[in-house]
Each structure stands twice: as structure tokens, then as C-alpha cells.
């Protein structure tokens, strides 16, 4: 019985080291993805980047096509250095897309403060929930199906609002998105901690999208309730 016990303990230690390594690499790569995101956003703001602004539906569908193309490529190459290259290219593209809402925010007299508040709020949400997942080591995988349904609802509502253009619906979508993607942060970090995700590139992609959506949704809410056009 003793050799079997030792083997089990050794396997547990090895698994724990692997999970810690994936978590550490995920946080490091996540920090790195912020660089091309910020660069893309700055370039977009400076160039007044507009992605088929005259056709919101076509713009949205094209954005989804490009984004899913990047994500497919990242997943296909996640075990090589090309996965990191594609991930960083994707985050630059997402920064360009982010510049559209930043341009709107900067149209307010307190636009800079709104952006800073959204970034700060996103940071608080991320570090709080990542801390809960890493400290408690609780398995939150049971949330997966509910969160997926919530994400689909948000996506469909966003498509519907392209046609209806209802401000109240837009605010409701943003509020729900903050809750859904905040919960996704907890879920995705938990998957790394409990060994459900063992590839740091895939893990970084998932957490990056969570943070991105929380930030955009928070900024939408802040502009609606605290924006000052003077």
C-alpha cells in the first residue's frame, strides 16, 4: 500500500505543479495581450477607425467572422509559438474594434474619466474573482451551461437591437453582459486551477475575451448614466 500511496502523492504534486505553471503562464500572456490591445485602440482612435459604420449589421457579422477566424486559428496552433503570434494579432484587432466605443466616450467632456473608471472597475472584478477561484480552488464547472446560455442570449439580443435601436434594451444587454462575463472570469480561472484547462494559450484567449466584454459593457453603462456632454 505504501508504494501506491507514494505514487498517488507524486502524481498529485506533479498535477499541482502543472496547474500552477498554466496559471502563471496565462497571467503573464494575459498581461502581454494588453500591449497590442492598447496599441490597436490608440491607432484606431488616432485614425478615427470605423468598421463599416454605414451598415451596422454587416459590420457586426464581418466582425464576428474575423474574430471567429482568429479564434479558430489560435485553437489550431495553441501548442506552438504561432498560437501566441495569432493571439497577439487578434488582440491588436480587438483593440482596433475597441477604438469605436472609445471615440464615442471621448466625445463626452468626462470621457477620459469614464474610460479610467471602466478600466478600474474591470480590474477590480477580474482580480476579485480570480482571487476567489485561485484561493478557494473550488470547481465552478457547473456554471458552464448556464453561462453559455447567457452568452447566447446576450449575442441574440445585441443582434436584435441592431434593428430596434432601443436604448433601454442596450443598457439591459450591457448590464447582463457584465454579470455573465464576470461569472465567466470565475469559471475560466477555476478551470485552470482545477485542471480543466491545461493549455495557457487557450486559457488566455478565454479570460481575455471575458475581460474585454466586461470593460466594454461597463463603459456603455457609465456613458449612459454618467456621461457629460456639456
N, C-alpha and C positions, 0 to 999 in steps of 0.2 A: 504493500500500500504506500510506503514511503516514496519509492521512485515515481509512482503515479502522481502523488501529491506534488512532488517537486516539479514534475513535468508540467502540471496544471498551473502552478505558480509561475513557472518560467514563461509559459505561453501568455498568461495574464499580463506579466510585466512587459513582454515584447509587444503585445497588443496596445498596452497603455502608452508605450514609447512611440509607437506608430501614430496613434491618435493625436498625441501631443505634437508630433512633428507636422502632421497635416494641418492642425490648428495653427501652429506657429507660421508655417509657410502661407497659409490662407491669409492671415492677418498682414503678413509682410507684402504679399502680392496685392492685397486689397488696398493697402496704403499706396503702393506704386500706381495702381489704376487711377488714383485721384489726379495724378500729374497730367496724363493725356486728356482726362475729362475737363480739367480746368483750362488746359491749353485750347482744347476744342471749343469750349464755351467762350473764352476770350476772343478767339479768332472769329467765331460766329457773331459775337456782339459787335466787334470792330467792322466786320464786313456787312453788318445788317442782314445776316443769313436768313433766308426764308425758303422753306421747303414746299414748293407748290402751294403757296398761300392762297391762290385763287381757287383751289379745289381742295377743300379740307378732307373730303372722303378719300380722294385719290392720294393725297398726301399721307393720310393715316395708313392706307393699305400698302403704299410703297414703303413707308417706314417699317411696318410690320414685316414686309417681305425681306428688306435688307437686314433687319435685326435678327429674324429667324435664320437667315442665311449665315450670318456671322456665328450665331449660337450653334448651328449645325456643324459648321467648320471647326469651332472650338471643341465641341464634343468629340469630333472625329480625330482631332490631333492632341487631345488632352494629355497623352502620355509622352509628348515630345516638346521640344522647345518652341515649335511652331504654334503650339497651343497658347503659349504666353504671348507670342507676337500677335496672333489673331485677337486675343483678349484685349491687348493694349490698343490695337487698331479699332476694335469695337468700342472701347471706352472713349476714344477720340471722337468717333462718330456720334456716340451718345452725348458727348459734350457739345458738339455742333447742334444737335437737336435741342439740347437744354438751353441754348442761347436764345431760342424763340421766346420762352417764358421769362428769361432774364431781361430781354429787351422790353417786354411788357412791364415787368416790375420796375425797371429803371425809368419808366415813364412817370412813375409816382415821385413826388418830392422826397419821400422817405424810402425810396426803392432800395437803396443800399442797406438800410436798417432792416427792411423786410427780408432781404436775401440772407443777411447775417443771422437774423432770428430763426429763419427756416433751417439754415445750416446748423446752428447751435441746438435747435430742437431735435433735429435728426441725429446729431451726435449724442445727445442725452439718451434718446430712445435706443440707439444702437448699443452704446456702452452699458446701459442698464440691463437690457435684455440679453446681450452677450454675456454679461457678468452672471446673470441668473442661470443661463444654460451651462456655463463652464464651472460655476461653483457648486450648483446642486447636482450636476451630472444626470439630471432626470431625463427620461426618454419622452420627448414630446411628439413622437411619430404618429400618435393617434390623431393629431391635428391635421395631418396631411390632406385627407379627403375634404374636410370642411374648408380648409384654406383654398384648395383648388377650385371648389365650387364658388367660393367668394371671389376669387380672381376672375373666373369666367363671367360672373355677374357684373363685376366692375368693367370688364372689357366690353361686354354687350351693351351695358348702359352708356359707356363712352361713345360707342358707335352710334347708338340711337340718338344721343344728344347732339351729334354732328348735324342731324336733320332737324331736331326740335329746337336746339339752342335755348334751353330753359335754364336760366341762372341758378334757380333753386336746385335743379337736378345736378348741375355741375358741382355745386357745393356738397350735395349729398354724396356724389361719387368720390369727391376728394376726401371727405370725412371717413367714408367706408374704406377707401384705399389706404389711408393712414393706419387704420386698425388692422386691415388684412395683411399689409406688408410689414407692419411692426411685428405681428404674430409670426410672419414668415421668417423674420430675423431670428426669433427664438427657436423656431422649428429647424432652420438650416444650420445654425450653430450647434444645436442639440444633436443633429445627425452626425456632425463631425466628432463631437465629444463622445458619443455612444458607438462610434464605428460604422454608422450607416452610410457615411461618405468617406471614401479613402483616397480621393484624388483632389489635391488642393486647387487645381485649375477649375474643375467643375464647381467646387465649393466656393471659390472666389467669385465666379460668374453669378451663382445663385444669390450670394449675400450682396454683391454689388447692385444687382437689379432690385433687391429689397430696399437698400439704402436710397437708390436713385428715385424709386417711386414714392417713398416716404417724403423725401425732400421736395419733389415736385408737388405732391398733394398738400403738404404743409404750406408751401409758398402760395399755392392757389387760395387756400383758406385765409392766409394772412393778408393777401392782396384784397380779398373780398371784404374782410372785416376791419382791417387797419390801414388800408391804402389811402394815401392823402395826395390828391391831385392838385390841391391849392386852387 
